[in-house]
Amino acid sequence: MSDRDERPQPSGRIRLVLAEDSLLLREGLVRLFDEAGFETAAAYGDADALLSDIAAVRPDVAVLDVRMPPTFRDEGVRAALELRRRHPDIGILLLSQYVEETYAVELLAAGDGGIGYLLKDRLASLDELQDAVTRIAGGGTVLDEQVVRHLLGRRRDPLATLTARERDVISLMAEGRTNAGIAAQLVVGTGAVEKHVSSIFSKLELDDSGTDHRRVLAVLAWLRAS
């Protein structure tokens, strides 16, 4: 596969573009996305190539490795932020070998949806991959549960007013789960989850302004607290 591998665009399938510097991993990801039912419209060896073509290819979701040439530090996340600035309608999925705390928080800082952060070694499950990409394409936020646990585990617990159940709820919110999804995970009614979410917003003083994404702001307050 070349650094830029364009394919037909069948209707009804979520279309992806991929930036990954490793040829073998790039080919493997394309096959994995195909098995998961997605169409990889183009694949690139670096983030700059993806950015230069993005307006012409117009995918539903852009998938980027966090560390790519030339410095192998933060090219992927910087490209993701630029992509969000230019094309806010395109979903973004960042992949990383390790938990990059700064990147996970920065990715969510704008309060917009259509964002995801997954660890590469968690991509073996087609069901999880299908769920994540579909939710991102639909405007949802997806964080790998290991990323969430790592970020929460590195912080003291300053939000002492939250009950144990509210902590469960906000942790699942941090994974991008809807109220219905949280209810299913906790085996409670959706109404109970709605009450917990409202209580969390109240305790964190997140008023309904009509413009801010309170769920994301609540998660950021939880992750950033020290």
Protein Blocks (a to p, Z undefined) as FASTA:
>chain_A
ZZbdcddddehiacdddddfblklmmmmmmmmmmnopacfbdcfbfklmmmmmmmnopab
dcddfbdcfklpmmmmmmmmmmmmmmmmbccddddfbdcfklmmmmmmnopghiacddfk
lmmpmklmmmmmmmmmnopacddfklmmmmmmmpccfblmbcfklmmmmmmmmnopafkl
mmmmnopafklmmmmmmmmmmmnopacehlacfklmmmmmmmmpZZ
